[in-house]
Each structure stands twice: as structure tokens, then as C-alpha cells.
């Protein structure tokens, strides 16, 4: 992705939405990333899956690492914070000692760290919390000094010391919590929530567990426009066509399917723009009901200028 595509804008009602893309590239083999998806589903949809969502020659799923800035009700809300810089993430491929210009991308969008009022972590996986903090002389401190960090309580318990850092399943869960979550608590900037949490007149957080115990979605309603930022409820458009297909990172697969079907059904019925965390290309789309399942509707359009554009 070139520099001009890394910061994009659009408007929904009275809310400006800014897309911040750190990278967009092949990630894992489809059989590893989506073990329940048949090989022919990729081939049958190659004409639109490639190149933004699938690399046919290597059979790698193509993902974006991105965040969203929402200017809503006079405040600046940052949804998810990527993987961070210089983190110890052994065995986690591109996230180990990763480097990016995330704060520089925010600056290009006109957002300084001190301008962010609210940080939303949709869940506490490595690629959603990394820029919660920055290294200040060997100590991790909040990257956004004036922000309230909204953290799902169920994930905070599961990945925190009370549940022994994800029950000790992965060493990286402890590392992630210690450098990206614990400093937020220590600074007094963490706010734990569960069920529903209203941020302002346009934005509401809602639990959608399964991918992790506290996985959540952020719903936007302003004027006649609707959107739902679904985090890792979906990693690929293939999961819209086949909602029973989980990613290999889903901790409670059956629960993840229930949450996915519920959120997709409401998005179709209420014409909510679907905004997943890792879709490349346009990054967001409408969906429709199709018999007992779902079909893809029109993709979003964005502007690379500071002024935003409407959706198709």
C-alpha cells in the first residue's frame, strides 16, 4: 500500500471516520488461518477475493492491519491500536519486534496523541493493543495521555494476572498484557465494561464474545447512517459467505459463530455498514440476506483528502 492510501476519510451522519492502515499484505495460508473453509471457496470467488483478500499463487490470506479514528460529538475516538513498536512477541511472526509509523499516520490525519479522548480496544489480541503504550526510557507509558481506554472486562480478566495471563496458554499473552494493558491500569486510564457501554449519542459498544471472552463491536448511528465496527468477528469476506467458518484464533468457536451470525443478521436487516478490523481493499461493505445466509453488497468509498466523501 502506498503512502496516499494509508489514511482515508469518510463521513457517516455527523461522524467523521478516518481509516489508518499500517500494512496490507499476505499473512498466513488459508488452511492455517481458516481451517474450516473448503479450498474451493477461495477458487470459486477468486475474481473478487484477489488481490485484496487472497493471494492465489501462494494460497495466503491477505489481511490489513488498521485502526479507525472517529470524530464524534466533539471528541476523538481511536478504535484499536495495532501491534506497536519494539515488542517482544516470540513466535508471532511480523509482530515480533515490529516497526511502523502509526503515530506518524495519525499525525497525517491531523490527530496528535494528546488529542485522543477515548481509546477502544475491541479485544486484547496482539494486533489491537500495541500502540496503547510507548516506550519512555525503558518504561511503557500510555501513548495517549488524555484518553480513557475502554477495555472489555472479560478480556481483562482472562488475559490479566487474575486468570494467570490467559491460563498460561501462550507466553505472549503475559507479555502483551504487561507492556500494553497493565501500564494503562497503573496510569488510572483504564475503564472496564461489559454488556453494553454507551460512549456518546452516536457510539455504543456491545459484547460479541467468542473470538475472545470479551470480544466486542462498536455500533455507530448518526442521522440515517449506520455502521458496525466488528473487530475480529471477521478476518475475511469468506466468513460472510460462510459464517460458520472461524479463524484459528477464535478461543470459543461455537460462541464465535453465534456472535457472527447475530451481528451479520442485524447488519443486513438494519443496513449497517460492516467495518471489520482486517479487510483490505475498501475495508468496509454492506451485506444482504441471501436465503439462509448472507451475500456481499456494495463496498464503501473513501477519500484520500482531508475532506470526507459519502458512501455508495
N, C-alpha and C positions, 0 to 999 in steps of 0.2 A: 504494500500500500504506500503510495507516495504521500508527501507532506500535505498536499492540498486535500487529501481525503481523510486525514486523521482527526479533523474537527469539523463536524457538520451540525447544522441547525434546522429546527422546525418548530412550529407553533401548534399547540392544541388548546383551543379556547384562550384563556388568559395566561397559560403556562408556556414559557419558552423552554424547549428541550434541546440540549446540546449533547451530541454524541462524541465521546472521546475514545479513539481507537488506538491502543498501544501497538498491537500487531494483528495480522490476519494471515494465517499460514497453515500448511498441513501439520497435523498433530499426531494422531495415533491411527493404526489400522482399524478399519471399520469393525472387524471381528473382535478386536480388543475393546474398542470404545462402546460398541453396541452389540453385545454378544447374542441378543435375542432377535436381531434383524437379519432376515434372509439376504443372501448375496444378491439375488435378482432384483430386490427393491432398489438398490443403487443403480444397477444397469438399466432397469426399466425407466428410471427417471433421470438418466444421465444428461438429457438435453437441458435441464434447468438446475440440476444439482451441481454440475461442473460449470465453472471452476470455483465458485464462491463457497460451496459446501462439501465438495468431494473432488479428490484428485484421482481420476480413473486409472492412470498408468500405475500408480503406486498403491491404489486402494486405501488411501489415507483420508480420514475425515478432516475437513478444513474448518478451523474454528477461528473466531476473533476473540481477542482479549480487549474488553471495552468497558467503559463506565458511562454514566449518564448524569448530566447536570440539569437540574430543574430549577428554573426561576419562578417561584410560586408564592403568591400572597406576600410579596415584599421580601422573601427570604431565598437563600441559595441552598439547595438540597443536592448532595452528591450521593448517587446510588452506586455502591460497590467501589472498591479502590484498588483493583488489580493485584499484581503479585509483589510489588515492592522491589527495592534495590538491595543487593548485597546480603540476601538472606541465606541462612543455612537450611537447605532443603534437600538433603541427600536422597538420591533415588527418585527425585521428582523432575528429572529431565530439564526442560527450559526454565523451571522455576528456581533451580539451584544457582545461587549467585547471579541471578538475572539482573539486567540493567535496562532501564528505559527512561524516557524523558517525560514521565507522566506529569510532573509539576510544570514542565515547560509547555506541554499540551494544554493544561488548564490555563496557563498564562496567555496562550494564544487565543483562548476562548474568552479572555477577559476576567478570569477567576483567579484571585490570589488566595493563598491558604487562609489568610485571616478573614476572607470574605465568606467562607463556607459556614453556614449556620447549623446545618444538620447533615450528618453522615449516616446513610442507611447501609448496613451490611445485611444483604438478603439472607445470607447464611455464612458460616465461618470456615469455608474452604480456602485453601491457599491463595487462589486467584481472585478472591473477593475482599480480602482484608489487608493486603500487603502494604498499601500506601496509607493505612490508618496511622502509621508512625514513620518517623525518620530518625536516622542516627545522629545524635548530637554529642560528639566526642566520646563515643563508646556507650552511650545510653540511648535507649529507644524512648522517644517522646511523641506525643500526638502531633501529627503533621498539620492538623487544622485546629489551632489553639482556641478558637472561639466556638467550636462546634459541639453540639450534643451528638453523641454516637448512639444510634438506635440499634441494639443488638438483641436478636431473639433469645429469650431466656432459656429455652430448651437447648439451644446450641451452646450457650454459655456454660450451662451445667454439664452437658455431655463432653465438651472439649476442654473444660476447665479442671482445676485441681480436685473439685469435689467428686468428679467421676473419673479421676485419675487420667485426664487428658485422653478422652475417647477410649477409656478402658485399656489403654496401653497398646491398642491395635497397631499403631504406627508411631514411630519416634517423631516423625514430622508434626504430628498433631500437638505434641508438647511444645515444640519449637515455635510453631505458628502462634499458639496461644501466648507464649511467653514474650514474643517480640512484637506482636500485633494487637493483642487484646488486653493482656494484663496491664500494660502501660496506660491504657485508656481508663481502666478502673482506678489505677493509682493516681491519675490526674483528676479524678472526680468527674469525668466527662461521659461516663457510660450510663445509659438508660436501658434497662432490660424491660422487655414487653412480651406479651403472649396473647394469642387470640386475635384481637383487633386493636389497632392503635391509630388514632387519627392525628395526622401531622398538621394539617390545616384544612381550610374549606375545600381544597381540591384533591388532597392526597391522603390515602388511607393504607396502612399496612395490614396484611392479613396472613395468618399462618397457613401454610400449604405443605405439611410435613411429608417426609418420605425420602427425598434425596438426602437430607439430614433431619434430625429430630425437630429442628427449628426453622427449616426452610420456609421462606415467605415470599409473597408477591406484593407489589406496590400498585395500587389502583389509582388512576387519575380520572377525574370527572370535572370538566370545566365547560360551561355552556353546553353545546350539543356534542362535544368531543369526548371520547372515552379511550383509555389505554390501560394496559396492564403490563407492568414490568415484571417478568416471571422468573428472573434469576436463572437457576439451573433446572427448573422444571422441564426445560427442553434444551438440548445441545445441538440438535439438527432438525431441519424440516421433515425428515423422515419420521420423526416422532409425532408429527401432526397427522400424517397418513396412518401411522401405526402407534396409537397412544399406549399400547401395552409394552412397547419397546423401551426399556430403561437403559440409562448409561451404566457402565460398570462401576461408577462411583456412587450409585444410589445405595444407601445403607439399609433401607427398608423397602425393597422393590414393590411389594404388593400395595403398600401405602402410597408410594410414589405414583403408581398407576391411577389410584383413586383420586389423588390430588390433581394429576394431569388431566384426567377426563373432566373433572369438575370445573377446572379453570378454563379449559378449552371450550367446554359447552357454554359457559357463561359468556366467554369472549365472542363466540359465534352468535349467540342469541342477542347480546347487547351491542354488537358491532364495536367491540373494544379492539383497538389496535394492539396486536400481540408483539411485545418487545422482549425477546429473550436476551440473555446475557452474552451468548456466544455466536449468534448468527452473523455471518459475513454478508457481503453484498449490501442491500439496502438496510439490513439489520432488523426490520420490523415489517409486519404484514397483517392484513385482515384474514380471517378464516371463515369458512362456511360449513354448515352441517351438510353431510353427504351420506344419505341412508343412515346407517348406524354409526358412521364415523365422521370424519372431517376432511375438507378439501381446502387447498390454498386459495385465498382471494388475492386482491391487488397488493403489491408491495408498496411501502412508503416511499415518498420522495423527500429529499432533503436539499438544503442549500449549503454551499461551502462558504458563503458570505456570512457576515455577522447578522444581517437581517434574515429572518427565517422565512421558509416557504410553507405552503399548505400541503396537505396530503392529497393524493389522488383518490 
